[in-house]
């Protein structure tokens, strides 16, 4: 039974990483930048036109929801989708659907 759970967990993590890879390609960046921890948030905030304080906010649990809402809006999604991005579950949807980056949303 433990192996089945491990396989499911690996599949979920793999889907999230693949979705991040594809999402960063949609941003015009290298896909690998999306799967490198911490660096991916730094690059994402640069692309979104945010200053360094927003990168720091991305590193704080639950506070990272705020910048992820802006990322969701930049792809034409709603703020609830941004919450899903902050928890990782919406990255595959963003990467493998027709969602397009429309540019950073003005503050």
C-alpha positions as CSV (number, residue, x, y, z in Angstrom):
1,X,0.0,0.0,0.0
2,X,2.9,2.4,0.8
3,X,4.3,2.0,-2.7
4,X,1.0,3.1,-4.3
5,X,0.9,6.3,-2.2
6,X,4.5,7.0,-3.1
7,X,3.8,6.6,-6.8
8,X,0.8,8.9,-6.5
9,X,2.9,11.5,-4.7
10,X,5.6,11.3,-7.3
11,X,3.0,11.7,-10.1
12,X,1.6,14.8,-8.4
13,X,5.0,16.4,-7.9
14,X,6.0,15.5,-11.5
15,X,2.8,17.1,-12.8
16,X,3.5,20.3,-10.8
17,X,7.1,20.5,-12.0
18,X,6.1,19.9,-15.6
19,X,3.4,22.6,-15.3
20,X,5.9,25.1,-13.9
21,X,8.3,24.3,-16.7
22,X,5.7,24.9,-19.4
23,X,4.4,28.0,-17.6
24,X,7.8,29.6,-17.6
25,X,8.2,28.8,-21.3
26,X,4.9,30.8,-21.8
27,X,6.6,33.7,-19.9
28,X,9.4,33.6,-22.5
29,X,11.9,32.2,-20.0
30,X,13.8,28.9,-20.0
31,X,11.7,26.0,-18.6
32,X,14.3,24.9,-16.2
33,X,14.1,28.2,-14.4
34,X,10.6,27.2,-13.2
35,X,11.7,24.1,-11.3
36,X,14.6,25.5,-9.4
37,X,13.4,26.3,-5.9
38,X,13.6,30.0,-4.7
39,X,15.2,31.0,-8.1
40,X,11.9,30.4,-9.8
41,X,10.1,32.9,-7.5
42,X,12.9,35.5,-8.1
43,X,12.6,35.1,-11.9
44,X,8.8,35.2,-11.7
45,X,8.8,38.4,-9.7
46,X,11.2,40.0,-12.3
47,X,8.9,39.0,-15.1
48,X,6.0,40.4,-13.3
49,X,7.8,43.7,-12.8
50,X,7.8,43.5,-9.0
51,X,10.7,44.7,-6.8
52,X,12.7,42.7,-4.4
53,X,10.2,42.9,-1.5
54,X,7.7,40.8,-3.5
55,X,10.4,38.1,-3.9
56,X,10.8,38.1,-0.1
57,X,7.0,37.9,0.3
58,X,7.0,34.8,-2.0
59,X,9.3,33.1,0.6
60,X,6.9,33.6,3.5
61,X,4.2,30.9,3.8
62,X,0.7,32.1,3.2
63,X,1.9,35.6,2.4
64,X,3.0,34.2,-1.0
65,X,-0.6,34.0,-2.0
66,X,-0.7,37.8,-2.7
67,X,2.0,37.8,-5.5
68,X,0.6,34.6,-6.9
69,X,-2.8,36.3,-7.4
70,X,-1.0,38.8,-9.7
71,X,0.6,36.0,-11.6
72,X,-2.9,34.4,-12.1
73,X,-4.3,37.7,-13.3
74,X,-1.4,38.1,-15.8
75,X,-2.5,34.8,-17.3
76,X,-6.2,35.9,-17.4
77,X,-7.2,33.8,-14.4
78,X,-9.1,34.8,-11.2
79,X,-7.7,35.4,-7.7
80,X,-8.8,32.0,-6.5
81,X,-6.6,30.5,-9.2
82,X,-3.7,32.5,-7.7
83,X,-4.3,30.7,-4.4
84,X,-4.0,27.4,-6.2
85,X,-0.7,28.6,-7.7
86,X,0.6,29.5,-4.3
87,X,-0.1,25.9,-3.1
88,X,1.2,24.4,-6.3
89,X,-1.9,22.7,-7.5
90,X,-2.7,25.0,-10.4
91,X,0.7,25.0,-12.2
92,X,-0.2,22.0,-14.4
93,X,-3.4,23.8,-15.5
94,X,-1.5,26.9,-16.3
95,X,1.2,25.1,-18.2
96,X,-0.9,22.6,-20.2
97,X,-3.9,24.6,-21.2
98,X,-4.4,27.5,-23.6
99,X,-3.7,30.1,-20.9
100,X,-1.6,32.8,-22.3
101,X,0.6,35.4,-20.6
102,X,-1.0,38.7,-21.3
103,X,1.6,40.8,-19.4
104,X,2.0,41.9,-15.9
105,X,-1.0,43.5,-14.2
106,X,-0.6,47.1,-13.1
107,X,-0.5,47.5,-9.3
